[in-house]
Amino acid sequence: MGLLNIPDELVELRSSLRQFIDREVRPIEDAHRQEIQETGTFETIKDENLKLRKRSAEVGFYGIHMPEEVGGGGLSLLGQVLLHEEAAATGLVLAQIESIFPVISGPTPIYMDCTEPQREKYLYPLMSADKTTCFALTEPGAGSDATRIQTKAEPRGDGRWVVNGRKHFITAGDYADFALVFAVTDGEKRAQGGITAFFVDADAPGYSVTRIQRTMSPYQNPVELSFENVEVSAEQVLGKEGFGFYSAVRGINGARLQIAARALGVAKHLLHKSMEYANSRVAFGQPIGKNQFVQGMLVDSHAELEQARLLVYKLAADIDDGADGRQQAALAKLVATEMVGRVADRAIQVHGGNGFMTELGLEAWYRDVRAMRLYEGTTEILKTNIAKTLGL
């Protein structure tokens, strides 16, 4: 497949997504426009989010990235990139907070390690958007180096385990029906066969949401989860005991590409808004877009976005064609998330004082995209990973 020869079926799928967003998402967000302009979000966003997931699942978008054997669409990574970019380019909050496509709070490739009973209890309800999950790995003392987690699961002697520990920065943890919790089961082996992934139901005794963590983004408020003597059975172990990390990496490439795609979409939206403003805002007798300083900012953003898009598309296609994926996914996320930060900053500058106001919504995206350089691999960790693939 040539770099720019996107298959017709993907182009049609992207068009269908746009129609779905215009029909199902935009009217909801428009109804809350004033509140969003004032606060960056709206009070009932969580309820609307869950409703949209159901609609997305019904029309086939929500699980389209999953294999066909579990009811998914088996969509390629390039296809996923195109759809995530398209959703983000709308500039709609609801199109990007896992309402249409899940990144970590719905079905992901890690769940392909489920046994059939686990699929029935956990995976299939995620596929239909009847349940929500959360990925409970990060801890106060274990972020980029997740191998240092302290949460422990100790055998009780009758095939059951007792989990104790604390997790933080957990997306969707406050309303998840169950968590995928990573715990140390062998302190000597740790990441080399001593960390196990457990399904833990949110209504289990000892499971609690102990704190909502506020961030600089109006859209992202993760939580702290605590586990005090939470009992789980052997049937709640995902994959092989001690090899939870091996399951975890199954979805890392896709997640990084999805984030890169969202960065492309947000950048496209911000550049579009900046172009509109530059052509309509008059200063000193002419549109500010005639000012070479403004032109320079817009051209820089346009050039960087085009470069990043070509790279992300190519890297996604390379993985689809059989590339290992470690370097490709890391490079895609690195380039795209660094790019969108610069585009967001220039968008504020082009709009001047108006860009600093909440009314236009630019500053909310400016704050939101800052986190892209942190989750699913910080910029620095990605560079380290890429360096290794280069033989450094």
Secondary structure, 3 states (H helix, E strand, C coil): CCCCCCCHHHHHHHHHHHHHHHHHHHHHHHHCHHHHHHHCCCCCHHHHHHHHHHHHHHHCCCCCCCCHHHCCCCCCHHHHHHHHHHHHHCCCHHHCCCCCCCCCCCCCHHHHHCCHHHHHHHHHHHHCCCCCEEEECCECCECCCHHHCCCEEEECCCCEEEEEEEEEEECCCCCCCEEEEEEECCCCCHHHCCEEEEEEECCCCCEEEEEECCCCCCCCCCEEEEEEEEEEEHHHEECCCCEHHHHHHHHHHHHHHHHHHHHHHHHHHHHHHHHHHHHHCEECCEEHHHCHHHHHHHHHHHHHHHHHHHHHHHHHHHHHCCCCCHHHHHHHHHHHHHHHHHHHHHHHHHHCHHHHCHHHCHHHHHHHHHHHHCCCCCHHHHHHHHHHHCCC
